[in-house]
Amino acid sequence: MALITKKIKGTEDVLPKQSYRWQFVENIMREEARAYGFKEIRTPVFEHTELFARGVGQTTDVVQKEMYTFDTKGGESVTLRPEGTAGAARAVLEHSLEQDGLPIKASYFVSCYRYEKPQAGRLREFHQFGIEEYGTQAPAADAEIICLAQSVLDRLGLSQVHLEINSIGCPECRARYNQALKEYFTQYKDRLCPTCLTRLEKNPMRLLDCKSPEDKEIAKDAPKITDYLCEECEAHFTEVKKYLDAAGVEYTVNPTIVRGLDYYTKTVFEFVTDCIGAQGTVCGGGRYDGLIEELGGKHMPSLGFAMGMERLLMVMDAQKIEIPDNDKTALYIATMGDAAKVKAFELLRQVRECGLIAETDVVGRGLRAQMKYADKIGAKYSVVLGDNEIEENKARVKNMETGEQTELALDESFADKFSVLQ
Ligand code: HAM
């Protein structure tokens, strides 16, 4: 029987004491996305299975092995989103967002679900921050979203995260490349894993991101896409690099990056680090010029990226980047007696209206226990209200770290004067 007090394998809890770390990272992402003109989109956690099968691609690991798919009571097949791009594209189509003008620029925070083998940095429920841009084929757009990803990483204070870029061309280049791959991998047919054998027929490029060690070894000497790009794709890639150079964004061209999802065309990129073990890709993205059409819309060249929240937080930990904890209680009001309790409510309201965190006892503890609690939660200041304080209409606010005390009147000036102490 399932142990109901244990979380499911591959999932994680974010506890109240840790959530400030997530909020710090999310706030930076929100601010950066906003600065580049992206507005938030929120889509459902489940969609029709067919959306992911068509969007992400039938021959990908994600669709073939990793999706959480189930039939609803109404007999419909639905899937928990394994990523954010397909759902956002569906929403763009459903709401004809192109009517608001192109490009459409959307950002999101999503939880994603993939039935992968859990390990450090690889979860079955994980979280992404992503952005998507629809309706532009200009290389400047590719460079701009890469700059946005770089700005986020810079503001988080990360070092040793490298940008690797590649172009995987258009369907035309891909056809020639797939033919070359097919010829190459056919030589090793008897050593390939069963999934790759079917990929060899349907989508040879997927062999390049197979996780089996033997297939990985074989893939090392496979032909490189960069030798098969058509003139237009080559020129597009050159332009993207030109803009990145101009923006001072450092990168390496890595012709082995093909990404694990089928919708990509032309530019693909990853930000990788080796400071958190094998799962070192913290951000992945690229252009997907055919996706909207694949889902039934008009031709609408598009692009985007997603960052793994858990992996980014792991890198921040590994690099000992300090995250300010703004969730500490500024004032704890300890009370003795009914009149003090009532007065506390008046003062709490004032202090909270100043944007500060203020708390009092709502358990019914004695004074000693209240002070112990204030200490435990790390309150910066405390004040004890009893009958004397109420009578004299003043009380001593104590700095819990230094022990220093300041007398404040318990009137409408309380919060203002308390704020000054901060
Ligand atoms: P992806 O490379 O599959 O791309 O995922 C993006 C990021 O999500 C990865 O770089 C990684 O940081 C994180 N991630 C992926 N799988 C896991 C996992 N099992 N556990 C923890 N973190 C994980 C996409 O999902 C595309 N939709 C990105 C995109 C947006 N391309 C264009 N627009």
Residues whose N, C-alpha, C, O or C-beta is under 5 A from the ligand:
A	BS01	HAM	E83 G84 T85 R114 E116 G121 R122 L123 F126 G130 I131 T281 V282 C283 G284 G285 G286 L303 G304 F305 A306 M307 G308 R311
